[in-house]
């Protein structure tokens, strides 16, 4: 017996999650594969298409039939109306790349392409922490910082679908240069890369210099989880890094509260798991900078869907494709 569903695919810097999601927002099946982001532009698209086709085949074997729609969430600014990726932090070859057209040609079906942070915001709005809320700001605090805005129950896309790059608001005009080309962006502080930069600066280390081993994972890469473990042990450097990140996160959140008057600010991603070590300085800045009446109405909470937020939101985007107002 078939069941109405949509494909939701979420591409990260390393891995892809591709799921069959029911029209009620339940994940019916999910598969994982590599992103292969270092390949040429077309090869990355072919990999996405291959993983989508694999999920379609798995769904058919399980008796789910064909999907109503296919949604693909990718990082970086993109024109949601044309499906053109303007640039992507993980895929250097994607610059003005017509991803939607390429995927539709490979898969043989219509595809909706959405920004990954926007997709997560839609997932939380549909089935997560923001369910039943109409005005929401979502921040994804991961390797970088993404954002999604829901106003009066609708995702804000802007004129060409690229609105919501909240990680690139300036929180310190004299801060470090960001990968986007600006200086002192929120991403330079409240992300994994930002935390690493804070530690390098505090220790006087050149960029990419090996950090203390207690801050690295088993593959000797910087780890927010390891840094959090150090903070739990009372490590001064770890606590200072999180306090600084929280300070600038609070400045940004206060600005978002003053601008959008949200009911909810949702924080997702690996860095959000360290919220206990950032909350004090974050809250101090929100209280100091946001209008009291608006701050009192805006709860700051953790995302509820975790790693599945992107696939659920990508499926929602596919079932409710964006239209120009």
Residue pairs with C-beta under 8 A, 6 or more apart in sequence:
1 63
2 63
2 64
2 65
3 22
3 28
3 64
3 65
4 22
4 23
4 68
5 20
5 21
5 22
5 23
5 28
5 59
5 64
5 67
5 68
5 315
6 20
6 21
6 23
6 67
6 68
6 69
6 70
6 71
6 315
6 318
6 319
7 18
7 19
7 20
7 21
7 52
7 55
7 56
7 67
7 69
7 70
7 71
7 314
7 315
7 318
8 18
8 19
8 21
8 71
8 73
8 119
8 310
8 311
8 312
8 313
8 314
8 315
8 316
8 318
9 16
9 17
9 18
9 19
9 48
9 51
9 52
9 55
9 70
9 71
9 72
9 73
9 311
9 314
10 16
10 17
10 18
10 73
10 116
10 119
10 310
10 311
10 313
10 314
11 35
11 48
11 72
11 73
11 74
11 75
11 90
11 116
12 35
12 75
12 90
12 116
12 310
13 35
13 37
13 75
13 89
13 90
13 143
14 34
14 35
14 37
15 32
15 33
15 34
15 35
16 32
16 33
16 34
16 35
16 47
16 48
16 51
17 30
17 31
17 32
17 307
17 308
17 310
17 311
18 30
18 31
18 32
18 33
18 51
18 52
18 54
18 55
18 311
19 27
19 28
19 29
19 30
19 31
19 55
19 308
19 311
19 312
19 315
20 27
20 28
20 29
20 30
20 55
20 58
20 59
20 64
20 67
21 27
21 28
21 311
21 312
21 315
21 316
22 28
23 68
23 319
25 126
25 127
25 312
25 315
25 316
27 308
27 311
27 312
28 59
28 62
28 64
29 55
29 58
29 59
29 62
29 64
30 308
30 311
31 51
31 54
31 55
31 58
33 47
33 51
33 54
34 47
35 44
35 47
35 90
36 43
36 44
36 47
37 44
37 90
37 91
39 47
39 93
40 93
41 91
41 93
41 94
41 97
42 102
44 91
44 93
44 94
45 97
45 99
45 102
45 103
45 106
46 106
48 72
48 103
49 102
49 103
49 106
49 107
52 70
52 72
52 103
52 107
53 107
56 66
56 67
59 65
59 66
59 67
60 66
68 318
68 319
69 110
69 112
69 315
69 318
69 319
69 321
70 107
70 109
70 110
70 111
70 112
70 318
71 111
71 112
71 113
71 114
71 119
71 313
71 314
71 315
71 316
71 317
71 318
71 319
72 99
72 103
72 111
72 112
72 113
72 114
72 314
73 113
73 114
73 115
73 116
73 118
73 119
73 120
73 310
73 311
73 313
73 314
73 317
74 85
74 88
74 91
74 99
74 113
74 114
74 115
74 116
75 88
75 89
75 90
75 115
75 116
75 117
75 144
75 146
76 85
76 86
76 87
76 88
76 89
76 90
76 91
76 94
76 115
77 85
77 86
77 87
77 115
77 162
77 165
78 84
78 85
78 86
78 88
78 99
78 113
78 114
78 115
78 161
78 162
79 86
79 160
79 161
79 162
80 113
80 114
80 115
80 118
80 157
80 160
80 161
80 162
80 322
81 157
81 160
81 161
81 322
81 324
82 98
82 100
82 161
83 98
83 99
83 100
83 101
83 103
83 111
83 112
83 113
84 96
84 97
84 98
84 99
84 100
85 91
85 94
85 95
85 96
85 97
85 99
85 113
86 95
86 96
86 162
87 94
87 95
88 94
89 144
89 179
91 97
99 113
100 111
100 112
100 113
103 111
103 113
104 110
104 111
111 318
112 314
112 317
112 318
112 321
112 322
114 122
114 313
114 314
114 317
114 322
115 146
115 148
115 161
115 162
115 164
116 140
116 146
116 310
117 138
117 140
117 146
117 147
117 148
117 164
117 166
118 148
118 155
118 157
118 164
118 313
118 317
119 148
119 309
119 310
119 313
119 314
119 316
119 317
120 138
120 140
120 146
120 148
120 268
120 303
120 305
120 309
120 310
120 313
121 130
121 136
121 138
121 147
121 148
121 149
121 150
121 155
121 164
121 266
121 313
122 148
122 150
122 155
122 312
122 313
122 314
122 316
122 317
123 305
123 308
123 309
123 310
123 311
123 312
123 313
123 314
123 316
124 130
124 131
124 136
124 138
124 266
124 268
124 303
124 304
124 305
124 309
124 313
125 131
125 133
125 136
125 150
125 153
125 155
125 313
125 316
126 312
126 313
126 316
127 305
127 312
128 266
128 303
128 304
128 305
128 309
128 312
129 264
129 266
129 301
129 302
129 303
129 304
129 305
130 136
130 138
130 150
130 264
130 266
133 150
133 263
133 264
134 150
134 151
134 152
134 153
134 263
135 150
135 151
135 152
135 260
135 261
135 262
135 263
135 264
136 148
136 149
136 150
136 262
136 263
136 264
136 265
136 266
137 147
137 148
137 149
137 166
137 253
137 256
137 257
137 260
137 262
137 264
137 265
137 266
138 147
138 148
138 149
138 150
138 265
138 266
138 267
138 268
138 303
139 145
139 146
139 147
139 166
139 167
139 190
139 249
139 252
139 253
139 265
139 266
139 267
139 268
139 269
139 272
140 146
140 147
140 148
140 268
140 269
141 190
141 191
141 249
141 267
141 268
141 269
141 270
141 271
141 272
142 191
142 192
142 269
142 270
142 271
143 191
143 192
143 193
144 167
144 179
144 187
144 191
144 193
145 166
145 167
145 168
145 185
145 186
145 187
145 190
145 191
145 194
146 164
146 165
146 166
146 167
147 164
147 165
147 166
147 167
148 155
148 164
148 166
149 155
149 156
149 163
149 164
149 166
149 260
150 156
151 260
155 322
156 163
156 164
157 163
157 164
157 322
158 164
161 322
166 186
166 252
166 256
167 185
167 186
167 187
167 191
168 178
168 180
168 182
168 185
168 186
168 187
169 185
169 186
169 252
169 255
170 182
170 183
170 184
170 185
171 184
171 185
171 186
171 189
171 248
171 251
171 252
172 183
172 184
172 188
172 189
172 248
173 183
173 184
174 183
174 184
175 183
175 184
175 185
175 188
175 189
176 183
176 184
176 188
176 197
176 201
177 183
177 188
178 184
178 185
178 187
178 188
179 187
180 187
186 248
186 249
186 252
187 193
187 194
188 194
188 197
189 195
189 198
189 244
189 245
189 247
189 248
189 249
190 245
190 246
190 248
190 249
190 252
190 271
190 278
191 271
192 222
192 224
192 270
192 271
194 245
195 222
195 224
195 227
195 241
195 242
195 245
195 271
196 211
196 222
197 207
198 240
198 241
198 244
198 245
199 205
199 211
199 215
199 222
199 227
199 237
199 241
200 206
200 207
200 209
200 211
202 237
202 240
202 241
203 211
203 237
205 211
210 216
210 220
211 222
213 220
214 226
214 229
214 230
214 235
215 222
215 223
215 226
215 227
215 230
215 238
216 222
216 223
216 226
217 223
217 225
217 226
224 270
224 271
224 273
224 274
225 270
225 273
227 238
227 241
227 242
227 274
228 238
228 242
228 273
228 274
228 277
230 237
230 238
231 238
231 239
231 242
231 274
231 277
238 277
239 277
242 274
242 277
242 278
243 277
243 278
243 280
243 281
244 281
245 271
245 278
246 277
246 278
246 279
246 280
246 281
246 282
246 285
247 281
247 282
247 284
247 285
248 285
249 278
249 282
249 285
250 281
250 282
250 283
250 284
250 285
250 286
250 289
251 285
251 289
253 265
253 282
253 285
253 286
253 290
253 300
254 285
254 286
254 288
254 289
254 290
254 295
255 289
256 262
256 265
257 265
257 286
257 290
257 291
257 294
257 295
257 298
258 289
258 290
258 291
258 294
261 294
261 297
261 298
262 298
263 297
263 298
263 299
264 298
264 299
264 300
264 301
265 298
265 299
265 300
265 301
266 301
266 302
266 303
267 275
267 300
267 301
267 302
267 303
268 302
268 303
268 305
268 306
268 309
269 303
272 302
272 303
275 282
275 302
282 300
283 300
286 295
286 300
287 295
290 298
303 309
305 312
